[in-house]
Amino acid sequence: MEESPKCQMFCVKPMAEGTVRYIPKSPIIALKVMLHRSLSLEQKRAIKKFVDSVRQRITRRRQPVAKQEMTPAPGLLKPGDLVRVRSEAEILATLGAFRSLKGLAFMPEMAQYCGTTQRVFKLLNRFFDERDYQIRRAKGIILLEGVMCQGTALYGPCDRSCFYFWREEWLEKIDGEAEGA
């Protein structure tokens, strides 16, 4: 009888190296994926920084309105709390050039949860970053009960069921237990 792998992480390395075959939906997506796989983390950060600075210069000329900040008191949320996910317009108002706030991207697939009531599952302090096999520290990131990714438009369906990461700024605490999830 053949012994099964001790952990499902055995498949992460081939995925990170790009040896897993997939069919791109368009040439643009294929180009994005190829660039994503061929550039080092430092090169990606340098490109993002450059593009962000160019976009800031362009948007500063067109639109002098400052980015809206929704900053909660630190440690306001705890496991078991009921929260309302802010509207998509409120969340988008907090995002920078790469649809992110403090390094955390808001995925289009997360929009379906905007305006809903959810329960806090866990505060995220550390996570395993599969891009470079490192444990990363995090602040202000929340996991919500049962709110999981089922795949993306870019890569298609996925059965892994990873939790979406939510910034505290995108959530609003609901006082009282009268509201239902």
Summary of the structure (lengths in Angstrom):
residues: 181
radius of gyration: 18.7
end to end distance: 45.9
largest distance: 67.5
contacts: 393
relative contact order: 0.16
helix: 32%
strand: 24%
